[in-house]
Amino acid sequence: MKFGPVAINAAEGAILAHSVSLGKKRLRKGQVLEENHISALRKAGHKQVIVAQLDADDLHEDQAALTVAKALIAGNGAGLRLTRAFTGRVNVMAEGPGVVVLDEDRLRDLNRVNPMITVATVPPYQQMAEGGMVATVKIISYGVPGADVGKAVAHGRGALRLARPVIDSASLIVTEIEGGPGEKGRDAIEARLNALGVELAHVQHVPHETGALADALGQVQDALTLILTGSATSDPADVGPEAVRRAGGKIKRFGMPVDPGNLLFLGRLNKRPVIGLPGCARSPALNGADWVLSRVVCGVEVGNKDIAAMGVGGLLKEIPTRPMPRSGKSRET
């Protein structure tokens, strides 16, 4: 591609690089100059303009952006749609709830091909709602070599997908202690589930005792079980995790390096996932449970290694109601 000033007489077919005044009107940058534009420029007194002139093997910015965007979702387009190419940009949009799954290595390789060919995405495993932007493809220059677009396509093909919910109903078991929070937090938890297209089908309250909770767990028929304990779960042998074991299940992970959200536990019972929610899940604010819940609901594997990795970027917003703020002074003894 050639870029720079050219005489008006040589500008037909070129792409106008900067907007130009024509008295009361303007020619917008990006306009492919035709005979009538050249005439208007001449009448307005312009002798030259700054343009981009594509070489024979170049692709126009819009064509290049659309080609790369189509490759990104090739074979994985369910739940995703592409916007119309405009000014070298195509956005990838979610058509419903889900979790974004990326091939990070392929995307990095794509972005190394040519600095003029760029793809920006949301973070890996970002939860999306309908209409949310998952990625944007932007061609910075007015055109790029077709060979480079081909390389970008090869690297990025199928590197982006939206994992859709595979669970449609959940049960919530709340354990109660005297003077405890009771129903507090149910609305926030239900809102989280609804955002993922999951119905909170059953809510049960039981005493904060291992046996009572184990009995309740054994009766659950929904695809997902959430446990919200009246007293914080502070040990792998505490009431919540132990009740899962007593009911015949297993604990995959207790504790997570995300704050707020440290006290989450994750297990399985009757081949169905069980999530022990941390107390911060009573608030609608983002916490570690959101990251685990969205993956579980969308059928994305989340195990010990996955949760351990969440610590990088896992320091979330401070909670004003925290009894001992992280930035506060140490408590005197």
C-alpha positions in Angstrom: 0.0 0.0 0.0 1.2 3.5 -0.8 0.3 6.3 1.5 0.9 10.0 1.1 0.0 13.2 -0.8 -1.0 12.9 -4.5 -2.1 15.4 -7.1 -5.9 15.7 -7.5 -5.6 14.4 -11.1 -4.0 11.2 -9.8 -6.3 10.5 -6.9 -9.3 8.8 -8.5 -9.7 5.3 -7.0 -7.6 6.1 -4.0 -8.8 6.1 -0.4 -9.0 9.5 1.2 -6.8 9.4 4.3 -8.0 12.6 6.1 -11.4 14.4 5.9 -11.3 17.4 3.6 -13.5 20.5 3.7 -15.6 21.3 0.6 -17.0 24.6 1.8 -20.3 23.6 3.6 -19.7 19.9 3.0 -16.9 17.5 3.9 -15.4 14.4 2.3 -14.9 11.9 5.1 -11.7 10.0 5.5 -12.0 6.5 4.2 -14.0 7.6 1.1 -12.9 5.9 -2.1 -12.5 8.9 -4.4 -14.6 8.8 -7.6 -14.9 11.2 -10.5 -17.5 13.5 -8.8 -15.3 13.7 -5.7 -12.3 14.7 -7.7 -14.4 17.4 -9.4 -15.7 18.7 -6.1 -12.1 18.8 -4.7 -10.9 20.7 -7.7 -13.8 23.3 -7.4 -12.9 23.8 -3.8 -9.4 24.7 -4.7 -7.6 21.6 -3.6 -4.6 20.7 -5.7 -3.6 17.5 -3.8 -4.9 15.2 -1.1 -3.4 12.6 1.2 -4.6 9.1 0.2 -3.9 5.4 0.6 -3.5 3.5 -2.6 -3.9 -0.3 -2.4 -1.4 -2.5 -4.2 -2.8 -5.3 -6.3 -2.2 -7.9 -3.6 -3.7 -5.7 -0.8 -7.1 -6.2 0.8 -9.3 -3.3 1.8 -9.6 -2.8 5.6 -13.2 -3.9 5.7 -12.6 -7.1 3.6 -9.6 -7.9 5.7 -11.4 -7.4 9.0 -14.4 -9.5 8.0 -12.1 -12.3 6.7 -10.2 -12.5 10.0 -13.4 -12.3 12.1 -15.0 -15.2 10.2 -11.9 -17.3 10.8 -11.9 -16.6 14.5 -15.3 -18.3 15.0 -14.9 -20.9 12.2 -16.6 -24.1 13.5 -17.5 -22.4 16.8 -20.1 -19.8 15.7 -23.0 -21.0 17.8 -24.1 -18.1 20.0 -21.9 -15.6 18.3 -22.6 -13.1 15.5 -20.5 -10.6 13.5 -21.3 -7.0 13.0 -21.1 -5.4 9.6 -17.5 -4.4 8.6 -17.1 -0.6 9.0 -13.9 1.5 9.0 -11.8 -1.6 9.2 -13.6 -3.0 12.2 -15.8 -6.1 12.9 -17.1 -6.9 16.3 -17.9 -10.4 17.6 -21.1 -10.3 19.7 -22.7 -12.8 22.1 -26.2 -13.8 21.2 -26.9 -15.1 24.6 -25.3 -16.0 28.0 -22.2 -18.0 28.1 -18.5 -18.1 28.9 -15.8 -17.0 26.5 -13.2 -19.7 25.7 -10.0 -18.5 23.9 -7.0 -20.2 22.4 -4.6 -17.6 23.8 -1.5 -18.9 22.0 -3.2 -18.7 18.6 -4.5 -15.2 19.3 -1.0 -14.0 20.3 0.4 -15.5 17.1 -2.2 -13.8 15.0 -1.4 -10.4 16.6 2.3 -10.9 15.7 1.7 -11.3 12.0 1.3 -7.6 11.1 0.8 -4.7 13.5 -1.9 -3.4 11.3 -4.0 -6.6 11.9 -5.3 -6.6 15.4 -7.7 -8.7 17.5 -8.7 -7.6 21.0 -10.9 -9.9 23.2 -12.4 -9.9 26.7 -10.4 -11.9 29.3 -10.5 -15.7 29.1 -13.6 -17.2 30.6 -15.4 -13.9 30.8 -19.1 -14.4 31.4 -21.2 -12.8 28.7 -24.8 -11.7 28.4 -26.8 -11.3 25.2 -25.4 -8.4 23.1 -22.1 -8.3 24.9 -18.9 -7.7 22.8 -16.7 -10.7 22.9 -13.9 -9.4 20.6 -13.2 -6.8 18.0 -11.1 -7.1 14.9 -9.6 -3.9 13.8 -7.4 -3.3 10.7 -5.5 -0.1 11.5 -4.4 0.9 8.0 -6.7 1.3 5.0 -5.4 -1.9 3.5 -3.1 -4.8 4.3 -1.3 -7.4 2.2 -3.5 -10.3 1.4 -0.7 -12.7 2.3 -0.6 -11.3 5.9 -4.4 -11.7 6.2 -3.9 -15.3 5.1 -1.3 -15.9 7.8 -3.6 -14.2 10.4 -6.5 -16.5 9.3 -4.3 -19.6 9.6 -3.2 -18.7 13.2 -6.6 -17.5 14.4 -9.0 -20.1 12.9 -11.4 -21.4 15.5 -9.5 -19.5 18.3 -12.7 -18.1 19.8 -15.9 -19.7 21.0 -18.8 -19.1 23.4 -19.5 -22.0 25.8 -23.3 -21.9 26.3 -25.1 -23.0 29.4 -25.6 -26.8 29.8 -27.4 -26.6 33.1 -30.9 -25.2 33.3 -31.9 -25.7 37.0 -30.3 -25.5 40.4 -31.1 -26.1 44.0 -30.0 -23.9 46.9 -29.5 -25.4 50.4 -29.1 -22.8 53.1 -27.9 -23.9 56.6 -29.2 -21.9 59.5 -27.7 -20.9 62.8 -29.3 -18.8 65.6 -29.1 -15.2 64.7 -27.6 -16.0 61.3 -28.2 -14.3 58.0 -31.2 -16.5 57.0 -32.7 -15.6 53.6 -30.2 -12.8 53.0 -28.4 -13.3 49.7 -31.1 -15.5 48.0 -32.0 -12.7 45.6 -28.4 -12.1 44.6 -27.8 -15.8 44.1 -31.0 -16.2 42.0 -30.0 -13.2 39.9 -26.6 -14.8 39.2 -28.3 -18.0 38.0 -30.9 -16.2 35.9 -28.2 -14.3 34.1 -26.9 -17.6 33.0 -30.3 -18.9 32.0 -30.6 -21.2 35.0 -33.8 -21.5 37.1 -33.5 -21.6 40.9 -35.9 -24.5 41.1 -35.7 -25.4 44.8 -34.6 -23.6 48.0 -34.3 -25.6 51.3 -33.3 -24.5 54.8 -31.7 -26.9 57.2 -29.9 -26.6 60.5 -26.2 -26.0 60.3 -25.3 -29.6 61.0 -23.4 -32.1 58.9 -26.1 -34.8 59.1 -29.0 -32.5 58.3 -27.1 -31.0 55.3 -26.1 -34.5 54.1 -29.7 -35.7 54.2 -30.8 -32.6 52.2 -28.1 -33.2 49.6 -29.2 -36.7 49.1 -32.6 -35.5 48.0 -31.5 -33.0 45.4 -32.6 -33.8 41.8 -31.5 -30.6 40.0 -28.4 -30.5 37.8 -26.5 -28.2 40.1 -26.5 -27.8 43.9 -25.4 -24.7 45.7 -24.7 -24.6 49.4 -24.8 -21.4 51.5 -23.8 -22.0 55.1 -25.0 -19.9 57.9 -21.5 -19.9 59.4 -18.4 -19.5 57.3 -16.7 -22.7 56.1 -13.3 -22.5 57.6 -11.8 -26.0 57.1 -12.0 -28.9 54.6 -13.6 -30.9 57.4 -16.2 -28.2 58.3 -20.0 -28.8 58.0 -20.4 -28.1 54.3 -17.6 -30.2 52.8 -18.1 -33.0 55.2 -21.8 -33.2 54.4 -21.0 -33.6 50.7 -18.7 -36.6 51.6 -21.2 -38.1 54.0 -23.8 -37.9 51.2 -21.5 -40.0 49.0 -19.8 -37.2 47.1 -16.2 -35.9 46.8 -14.6 -32.5 47.3 -12.4 -31.4 44.4 -11.2 -28.1 45.9 -11.6 -26.2 49.1 -10.5 -22.6 49.1 -9.5 -20.3 46.3 -6.9 -17.6 45.8 -9.6 -15.0 44.9 -10.6 -12.3 47.3 -13.4 -11.9 48.0 -14.3 -15.6 47.5 -11.6 -17.4 49.5 -14.0 -19.8 51.3 -15.6 -21.5 48.2 -15.5 -25.2 47.9 -16.3 -27.3 44.8 -17.3 -31.0 44.7 -19.5 -33.6 43.0 -22.3 -35.7 44.1 -24.2 -38.3 42.0 -22.2 -37.1 39.0 -23.5 -33.5 39.5 -21.6 -30.5 40.6 -21.9 -29.0 44.1 -20.6 -25.5 44.9 -20.2 -24.3 48.4 -20.7 -20.6 48.2 -18.6 -18.2 50.2 -20.5 -15.7 52.4 -19.7 -12.9 49.9 -22.0 -14.5 47.4 -24.9 -12.9 49.4 -23.8 -9.6 47.8 -24.4 -9.0 44.1 -20.8 -7.7 43.8 -18.3 -9.7 41.7 -16.5 -12.4 43.7 -14.7 -15.7 43.1 -17.9 -17.7 43.1 -19.0 -16.0 40.0 -15.9 -17.3 38.1 -16.6 -20.8 39.2 -20.3 -20.8 38.8 -20.3 -19.5 35.2 -17.8 -22.1 34.1 -19.7 -25.0 35.8 -23.0 -23.9 34.3 -21.5 -23.6 30.8 -19.8 -27.0 31.0 -16.2 -25.7 31.1 -14.0 -27.9 33.2 -12.8 -26.2 36.4 -10.6 -28.2 38.7 -7.8 -27.7 41.2 -5.4 -26.4 38.7 -7.9 -24.0 37.2 -8.9 -22.5 40.5 -5.3 -22.2 41.5 -4.7 -20.1 38.4 -7.4 -17.7 39.3 -5.1 -16.1 41.8 -3.4 -14.1 39.1 -5.9 -11.2 38.7 -7.9 -12.6 41.7 -7.5 -9.6 43.9 -10.9 -8.0 43.5 -12.6 -4.9 44.9 -12.3 -4.2 48.6 -15.5 -4.9 50.6 -16.5 -1.9 52.8 -18.1 -4.1 55.4 -15.1 -6.4 55.9 -14.4 -6.6 59.7 -10.7 -6.4 59.1 -10.0 -4.3 55.9 -6.9 -5.5 54.1 -5.4 -2.0 54.2 -6.2 -1.4 57.8 -4.0 -1.6 60.9 -3.5 -4.9 62.6 -5.9 -5.7 65.4 -4.5 -5.3 68.9 -4.5 -8.4 71.2 
